[in-house]
C-alpha cells in the first residue's frame, strides 16, 4: 500500500483541490473511493465517470460551473470533474426552492450547469446551458490538465440578511491551507472511512470528500431518509466509520439512543457548525471510547473551519461556559481580534465580536455585497463573524453565541445560551430561546422539546438556576425543534410559529 507523501499536497497553493484524488487513483485504483446510494465505487470507477464529464466540459471552458446536486454518484463525479478542469464549482442543491436556485444562477452569472435533470423542466432561465454527459464505462486513462485557470475552488451560498442568497467565493489557496492543517496534524490513512453526512451545498462536505481522498481513504454517504440521524448512527456501525464529522445537533436528537451504540473503531470524532455542549460530548465519548474528540469552529467565510479545540473530559468540563465546549485556537495562517460595538479591539478576556484575518478568509462576497462585514486593522483585512466570544486563561476562544443572542431585558444584559443551559440542567431537554420584540420591549420566548409542563411549575423550577430577569415570558412546547437543511435549529421557522 502506497504511503501518503504529505509534501505533494502542500507544495503548490494554486493546485486544484482534487490533486490528492488523482494521486491515489494512480496508486490504488481498486480501492473504494465512494459509497453512495447503497453501492461502492472504486477510485478507478469514480475517475472514469469524472473523466467523461471533464471531457465534455472542455467544449465550454467556463470558469464557474454549476452542479445541480443530489446525494448521488453523478453529483460527486461532477464536482470532481469541475475541479479537474481547474474551474470553480457552484453547488445548486436539488432541495433548494426554485427561486433560490434562480437567484444563485443570476448572482453568479452562471452559463453552464451540470445536471441529470434538464433545467428547463424546472422553469429556470433559458440561457443556461445544461450539460448531462453520459458517464462512460470505458476504462481509459486520459491526461488531466486543468484547462481553466480559475483561482476559486467553489462558491457557496448562505442566507443573506435581505432574504437573497449571499455568495461566498473560496479560493483554492484557502482550501489548500485548510487541507495542509489536517494533513500535518492528523494521521489519516488509506484504510480510513470518512462519514459524509452533509449536503453538498454545505462547506463541511468539502472536508468529508477531499480530505478523505487526499489520504486515499473512502467516503461513505448516508441516504436521505425520514430518520437521517438514526441512519447516520447505523451507517457508522455498519461500515465501521473511522473519521466521523457531524453537526452537534445530532447528539441532542440521538442521545436517548447512545446506550444502543458502541463505536470502538472510530478514531476521530469531529464537530462543527454549531455549539457543542459539554454534557452531550461527555455522554457521546462513551460510544467512542478510543476516539479523539475535537470541536471546530469557522463560518463559511473562513473556509470551512479555522479553529480547533481538543476535548478531554476533565479539561473540557472546567473550560466550558454555559455548557458550551470551547472553540480553541486558530489554525496556522489565521489570527483573530475581538472588538466591541464601536469597533475597538478588546483584551484581557473581555467579551466582544470575534473577527478573523488570514489565508482562509475570503476577499469579498460575490458582487462585492456586504462590505460592512470586513474592516482593516494593522494592514490586515478582518472578517466580522457576528459571533460573541472571549479568550479564557488557557488562551482558548470561548463561543458565547450570535451577536443577536445577547440582549437587554428590563435593563439587564441576558445571554440566551445561559437560559438554554438552565433549561437543560433542570429539565434535561433541548430548547431554543429567541427574542420577540413587542413595542419597545424585548421578551424571551423559549421553545422546549417534550411534553407540556404547566407554566408556573416550569418557571418555579427554572428559578433555581437562573435569576428572575432571565425567565422566559412565553413558553412554547414542541415535539421536536425544526432543523434547517444543514441540521441547525431553524430559527426562522420558530419565528413563524410566534407570528402565526
Secondary structure, DSSP 8 states (H G I E B T S, - for coil): -----HHHHHS-TTS-TTHHHHHHHHH-TTSEEEEETTEEEEHHHHHHHHHHHHHHHTTT--SEEEEEE-SSHHHHHHHHHHHHHT-EEEEEETTS-HHHHHHHHHHHT--EEE-SS-GGGGT--TTSEEE-------------------SEEEEEEEE-TTSSEEEEEEEHHHHHHHHHHHHHH----TT-EEEE-S-TTSTHHHIIIIIHHHTT-EEEE----TTHHHHHHHHHHHHT-SEEEE-THHHHHHGGGGGG---TT--EEEE-SS--BHHHHHHHHTTSTT-EEEEEE--GGGSS--EEEEE-HHHHHHH-BTTB---BEE-TTEEEEEE-TT--B--TT--EEEEEEETTS-S-BGGG--GGGEEEETTEEEEEEEEEEEE-TTS-EEEEEEGGGEEEETTEEEEHHHHHHHHHHHH---EEEEEEEETTEEEEEEEEESS---HHHHHHHHTTTS-GGGS-SEEEEESS--B-TTSSB-HHHHHHHHH-
